Amino acid sequence: MEPFDYDVLPGRVIFGVGRRSEVGDEVERLTATRVVLIADAHDQETIAYIEGVLGERLVATFTEVAQHVPVALAEKLRALVASTGANATVSLGGGSATGFGKAVSLTHGLPQICIPTTYAGSELTPIWGTSSGEVKETGRDLRVLPRTVIYDPELTLGLPISIAGPSAMNALAHAVEGLYGPGANPVMSAIALESVRVLSTHLPIMKAAPASIEERSKVLYGAYLAGVVLAVVGTALHHKTCHILGGLYGLDHAKMNAVVLPHALAFNAPAIPEAYERLNTVLGGDAAGQLYDLARALDTPSSLLEIGMPADGVERAAPLVVRAAADNVRSIDLDQAVAFLTNCANGQRPS
């Protein structure tokens, strides 16, 4: 057995139906008295509920949440935090809401409590990211690791499959890359394979029965496992490509994941024969093709062109992918990057 390193990350997870009601208790655990709520603006009912639970401890609510955490908006939130004297944040929503909370933790050192409503996984990681113009900057810093994550499956009931599908493919990508990313180890590989099994099994069932709280719970659990893996192992070709394309073209992050994942795995397959065979066993066939078929079964977009990448976008992105993926498990040169991105752009089924 190969030797490995594994840093266990601190954090607290609360999982269960209705447990969003415990956010006030978690604020008390942090001894926080002045809280800024960061929330996706679309769910006013849940925002009002969390505001009510926080009560007098709430000093402001920030709803100008946008994908990729634009620096200008992050600075606006940081100014709000400073002006209110806040000593903690609560984020409610998807990965973008969590990302804004991390932007505050990075500069102000405030603890964050996360209440995810999608399958983003970033709530479990010390990875932060902001964007400015066409550049998305990411980093790793333990200061941004949320202190508590409250998973309440009821909050995902309102996610239509058009959002839930791509978001869950993002979680699957975390698990798949966890088998061969820079921090891969046997402990994380076991968790990653269980995440792949749970998600691939229950996503089609959830699509057929979207009101089933049991299926929503299973998918959220699978996404939680994927987030655990992402936090320790880090990212490889797949997610580095998505960050580049998100910065260049403002593409939807979850939909990008659904498109890129099968192609990134197919590219890396020759370098990871053992991991690929384990995925084949869990997925019931050629893993890259099976992931492509699962994404199609969830009605996710099949190509980058379909979600807004310009027709000439490959040539511009390819050298950036080569640079960003220098530590990928399989090296990639410019010609290979062009071919890989072309496959993603056109959306044919990989083999």
C-alpha positions as CSV (number, residue, x, y, z in Angstrom):
1,M,0.0,0.0,0.0
2,E,1.3,3.4,-0.9
3,P,2.0,5.9,1.9
4,F,-0.2,9.0,2.1
5,D,-0.8,12.2,3.9
6,Y,-4.3,13.2,5.2
7,D,-5.1,16.4,7.1
8,V,-8.4,16.0,8.9
9,L,-10.3,19.3,8.6
10,P,-12.2,20.8,11.5
11,G,-15.9,21.6,11.2
12,R,-19.4,20.7,12.4
13,V,-22.2,19.2,10.3
14,I,-25.9,19.0,11.2
15,F,-28.0,16.9,8.8
16,G,-31.8,16.3,8.9
17,V,-35.2,17.4,7.8
18,G,-36.2,20.7,9.5
19,R,-32.9,21.4,11.1
20,R,-32.6,24.9,9.6
21,S,-34.5,25.8,12.8
22,E,-31.2,25.2,14.8
23,V,-29.3,28.1,13.2
24,G,-29.8,30.2,16.2
25,D,-28.3,27.5,18.5
26,E,-25.3,27.3,16.2
27,V,-24.8,31.1,16.4
28,E,-24.9,30.7,20.2
29,R,-22.2,28.1,19.9
30,L,-20.0,30.6,18.2
31,T,-20.8,33.2,20.9
32,A,-21.7,35.5,18.0
33,T,-24.0,38.5,18.8
34,R,-24.1,40.4,15.5
35,V,-24.8,38.4,12.3
36,V,-25.0,39.3,8.6
37,L,-27.2,37.0,6.6
38,I,-26.0,36.3,3.1
39,A,-28.7,34.9,0.9
40,D,-29.8,34.2,-2.7
41,A,-32.6,36.7,-3.2
42,H,-35.0,34.3,-5.0
43,D,-36.2,32.4,-1.8
44,Q,-37.8,35.2,0.2
45,E,-39.8,32.8,2.3
46,T,-36.8,31.0,3.6
47,I,-34.9,34.3,4.1
48,A,-37.7,35.6,6.2
49,Y,-37.7,32.4,8.3
50,I,-34.0,32.5,9.0
51,E,-34.2,36.2,9.8
52,G,-36.9,35.4,12.3
53,V,-34.8,32.6,13.9
54,L,-31.8,34.9,14.2
55,G,-34.0,37.7,15.7
56,E,-32.1,40.5,17.4
57,R,-28.7,39.0,16.5
58,L,-29.4,39.9,12.8
59,V,-27.8,43.2,11.9
60,A,-28.1,43.1,8.1
61,T,-29.2,40.9,5.1
62,F,-27.1,40.9,1.9
63,T,-28.8,39.5,-1.2
64,E,-26.6,40.8,-4.0
65,V,-25.3,37.3,-4.6
66,A,-23.8,36.5,-8.0
67,Q,-21.9,33.6,-9.5
68,H,-18.1,33.6,-9.3
69,V,-18.2,36.2,-6.5
70,P,-17.4,39.4,-8.4
71,V,-14.8,41.4,-6.5
72,A,-16.9,44.6,-6.6
73,L,-19.8,42.9,-4.9
74,A,-17.5,41.2,-2.4
75,E,-16.1,44.5,-1.4
76,K,-19.6,45.9,-1.0
77,L,-20.4,43.0,1.4
78,R,-17.1,43.5,3.3
79,A,-18.0,47.2,3.8
80,L,-21.4,46.2,5.1
81,V,-19.9,43.8,7.6
82,A,-17.4,46.5,8.8
83,S,-20.1,49.1,9.2
84,T,-22.4,46.9,11.2
85,G,-19.7,45.5,13.5
86,A,-20.8,42.0,12.6
87,N,-18.9,39.1,14.2
88,A,-20.3,36.2,12.2
89,T,-22.1,35.5,8.9
90,V,-24.8,33.0,8.0
91,S,-25.0,32.0,4.3
92,L,-28.2,30.6,2.8
93,G,-28.3,29.3,-0.7
94,G,-25.9,27.7,-3.2
95,G,-22.2,27.9,-3.7
96,S,-22.3,31.6,-4.6
97,A,-23.8,32.6,-1.2
98,T,-21.1,30.5,0.5
99,G,-18.5,32.1,-1.6
100,F,-19.5,35.6,-0.5
101,G,-19.2,34.4,3.1
102,K,-15.8,33.1,2.4
103,A,-14.8,36.4,1.0
104,V,-15.6,38.0,4.3
105,S,-13.8,35.3,6.3
106,L,-10.7,35.8,4.2
107,T,-10.3,39.5,4.9
108,H,-12.2,39.9,8.3
109,G,-11.7,36.6,9.9
110,L,-15.4,36.1,10.7
111,P,-16.8,32.6,11.2
112,Q,-19.4,31.4,8.8
113,I,-22.4,29.1,9.2
114,C,-23.7,27.7,6.0
115,I,-27.2,26.5,5.1
116,P,-26.9,25.0,1.6
117,T,-29.9,24.8,-0.7
118,T,-28.0,23.1,-3.6
119,Y,-25.4,20.4,-4.0
120,A,-22.4,22.8,-4.4
121,G,-20.1,21.2,-1.8
122,S,-18.0,24.4,-1.3
123,E,-19.5,24.8,2.2
124,L,-17.1,22.0,3.4
125,T,-13.9,23.4,1.9
126,P,-11.2,25.9,2.6
127,I,-11.2,26.9,-1.1
128,W,-12.2,30.4,-1.9
129,G,-12.7,32.2,-5.3
130,T,-13.4,35.7,-6.6
131,S,-13.7,37.0,-10.1
132,S,-12.7,40.3,-11.8
133,G,-13.3,40.9,-15.4
134,E,-12.4,37.7,-17.2
135,V,-10.2,36.3,-14.5
136,K,-11.3,34.0,-11.7
137,E,-8.8,33.8,-8.8
138,T,-9.0,30.9,-6.4
139,G,-7.0,29.9,-3.3
140,R,-6.9,27.7,-0.3
141,D,-7.0,29.1,3.3
142,L,-8.3,27.5,6.5
143,R,-9.7,30.9,7.6
144,V,-12.5,30.5,5.1
145,L,-13.6,27.0,6.1
146,P,-17.1,27.4,7.5
147,R,-17.5,26.5,11.2
148,T,-20.9,24.8,10.9
149,V,-22.9,23.4,8.0
150,I,-26.7,22.8,8.4
151,Y,-28.1,20.4,5.7
152,D,-31.8,20.4,5.6
153,P,-33.2,18.3,2.7
154,E,-36.5,20.3,2.8
155,L,-34.7,23.3,1.4
156,T,-33.9,21.4,-1.8
157,L,-37.5,20.5,-2.5
158,G,-38.0,23.7,-4.5
159,L,-35.0,22.9,-6.8
160,P,-36.4,22.0,-10.2
161,I,-34.5,19.2,-12.0
162,S,-33.1,21.9,-14.4
163,I,-31.1,23.2,-11.4
164,A,-30.8,20.1,-9.3
165,G,-29.4,18.0,-12.1
166,P,-26.4,20.2,-13.0
167,S,-25.8,21.0,-9.3
168,A,-25.6,17.3,-8.6
169,M,-23.3,16.7,-11.5
170,N,-21.0,19.3,-9.9
171,A,-21.0,17.1,-6.7
172,L,-20.3,14.0,-8.8
173,A,-17.3,15.8,-10.3
174,H,-15.9,16.5,-6.8
175,A,-16.2,12.8,-6.0
176,V,-14.7,11.6,-9.3
177,E,-11.7,13.9,-9.1
178,G,-11.3,12.8,-5.5
179,L,-10.0,9.5,-6.8
180,Y,-7.0,11.1,-8.5
181,G,-6.7,14.7,-7.4
182,P,-3.5,16.1,-5.8
183,G,-4.5,15.1,-2.3
184,A,-6.0,11.7,-3.1
185,N,-5.7,9.0,-0.4
186,P,-7.4,5.7,0.4
187,V,-9.7,7.2,3.0
188,M,-11.0,9.8,0.6
189,S,-11.2,7.3,-2.3
190,A,-13.6,5.2,-0.2
191,I,-15.8,8.2,0.5
192,A,-15.6,9.3,-3.1
193,L,-16.8,6.0,-4.4
194,E,-19.7,5.9,-1.9
195,S,-20.7,9.4,-3.1
196,V,-20.6,8.3,-6.7
197,R,-22.8,5.3,-5.8
198,V,-25.3,7.3,-3.9
199,L,-25.6,10.1,-6.4
200,S,-25.8,7.9,-9.5
201,T,-28.4,5.6,-7.9
202,H,-30.7,8.2,-6.5
203,L,-30.5,11.1,-9.0
204,P,-32.7,9.3,-11.6
205,I,-35.1,8.3,-8.8
206,M,-35.3,11.9,-7.6
207,K,-36.0,13.1,-11.1
208,A,-39.0,10.7,-11.3
209,A,-40.2,11.6,-7.8
210,P,-39.1,15.2,-7.2
211,A,-41.3,15.6,-4.1
212,S,-39.8,12.6,-2.3
213,I,-38.0,13.9,0.8
214,E,-36.3,10.5,1.1
215,E,-34.7,10.8,-2.3
216,R,-33.9,14.5,-1.8
217,S,-32.2,13.4,1.5
218,K,-30.1,10.7,-0.2
219,V,-28.9,13.1,-3.0
220,L,-28.0,15.8,-0.4
221,Y,-26.1,13.1,1.6
222,G,-24.2,12.1,-1.6
223,A,-23.4,15.7,-2.2
224,Y,-22.2,16.1,1.4
225,L,-19.8,13.2,0.9
226,A,-18.5,14.7,-2.3
227,G,-17.8,18.0,-0.5
228,V,-15.8,16.2,2.1
229,V,-13.7,14.7,-0.7
230,L,-13.3,18.1,-2.4
231,A,-12.1,19.7,0.8
232,V,-9.2,17.3,1.3
233,V,-8.2,16.2,-2.3
234,G,-8.6,19.5,-4.2
235,T,-9.2,19.8,-7.9
236,A,-7.8,18.5,-11.1
237,L,-8.3,19.1,-14.9
238,H,-12.1,19.1,-14.6
239,H,-12.6,21.9,-12.1
240,K,-9.7,23.9,-13.2
241,T,-11.2,24.0,-16.7
242,C,-14.6,25.1,-15.3
243,H,-13.0,27.9,-13.3
244,I,-11.2,29.2,-16.5
245,L,-14.3,29.0,-18.6
246,G,-16.4,30.6,-15.9
247,G,-13.9,33.5,-15.7
248,L,-13.6,34.0,-19.5
249,Y,-17.2,33.6,-20.6
250,G,-19.3,33.8,-17.4
251,L,-20.8,30.3,-18.0
252,D,-23.1,28.7,-15.4
253,H,-20.8,26.7,-13.1
254,A,-23.1,23.8,-12.5
255,K,-24.0,23.4,-16.1
256,M,-20.3,23.5,-17.1
257,N,-19.7,20.6,-14.6
258,A,-22.4,18.5,-16.3
259,V,-20.8,19.1,-19.7
260,V,-17.1,18.9,-18.8
261,L,-17.0,15.9,-16.4
262,P,-17.3,13.0,-18.8
263,H,-14.7,14.5,-21.2
264,A,-12.2,15.3,-18.4
265,L,-12.5,11.8,-17.0
266,A,-12.1,10.3,-20.5
267,F,-8.9,12.3,-21.0
268,N,-7.5,11.2,-17.6
269,A,-8.5,7.6,-18.0
270,P,-5.2,6.3,-19.4
271,A,-3.3,7.6,-16.3
272,I,-5.7,6.2,-13.7
273,P,-6.5,2.6,-14.7
274,E,-7.2,1.3,-11.2
275,A,-9.5,4.3,-10.2
276,Y,-11.2,4.1,-13.6
277,E,-12.0,0.4,-13.1
278,R,-13.4,1.1,-9.7
279,L,-15.7,3.8,-11.2
280,N,-16.7,1.3,-14.0
281,T,-17.8,-1.1,-11.3
282,V,-19.8,1.5,-9.4
283,L,-21.4,3.0,-12.5
284,G,-22.1,-0.3,-14.3
285,G,-20.0,0.3,-17.5
286,D,-17.5,2.6,-19.1
287,A,-17.4,5.4,-16.5
288,A,-17.0,8.4,-18.8
289,G,-19.9,7.2,-21.1
290,Q,-22.1,6.4,-18.1
291,L,-21.6,9.9,-16.6
292,Y,-22.5,11.4,-19.9
293,D,-25.7,9.3,-20.1
294,L,-26.6,10.2,-16.5
295,A,-26.2,13.9,-17.3
296,R,-28.5,13.4,-20.3
297,A,-31.0,11.5,-18.2
298,L,-31.1,14.6,-15.9
299,D,-31.8,16.9,-18.9
300,T,-28.6,18.8,-18.4
301,P,-27.0,20.6,-21.4
302,S,-24.7,18.5,-23.4
303,S,-22.3,21.0,-24.8
304,L,-20.5,24.2,-23.9
305,L,-21.8,25.9,-27.0
306,E,-25.3,25.2,-25.7
307,I,-24.7,27.2,-22.5
308,G,-23.1,30.2,-24.1
309,M,-19.4,29.6,-24.9
310,P,-18.6,31.5,-28.1
311,A,-17.8,29.4,-31.2
312,D,-14.2,30.6,-31.2
313,G,-13.8,30.1,-27.4
314,V,-11.7,27.0,-27.6
315,E,-8.5,28.6,-28.9
316,R,-8.5,31.3,-26.3
317,A,-9.1,28.9,-23.4
318,A,-6.8,26.1,-24.3
319,P,-3.4,27.7,-23.3
320,L,-5.0,28.7,-19.9
321,V,-6.1,25.1,-19.3
322,V,-2.6,23.8,-20.1
323,R,-1.1,26.3,-17.5
324,A,-3.8,25.7,-14.8
325,A,-3.6,21.9,-15.2
326,A,0.1,21.6,-14.8
327,D,-0.3,19.3,-11.8
328,N,-3.0,17.1,-13.4
329,V,-2.6,13.4,-13.1
330,R,-2.0,13.2,-16.9
331,S,-0.1,16.0,-18.5
332,I,-1.9,18.0,-21.2
333,D,-0.3,19.9,-24.0
334,L,-1.8,22.6,-26.2
335,D,-3.0,20.3,-28.9
336,Q,-4.6,17.9,-26.4
337,A,-6.2,20.9,-24.6
338,V,-7.8,22.1,-27.9
339,A,-9.1,18.6,-28.6
340,F,-10.4,18.2,-25.1
341,L,-12.2,21.6,-25.1
342,T,-13.5,20.9,-28.6
343,N,-15.1,17.7,-27.3
344,C,-16.7,19.7,-24.5
345,A,-17.9,22.4,-26.8
346,N,-19.5,20.0,-29.2
347,G,-20.9,17.6,-26.6
348,Q,-20.5,14.2,-28.3
349,R,-20.6,11.1,-26.0
350,P,-17.0,10.2,-24.9
351,S,-15.7,6.6,-25.1
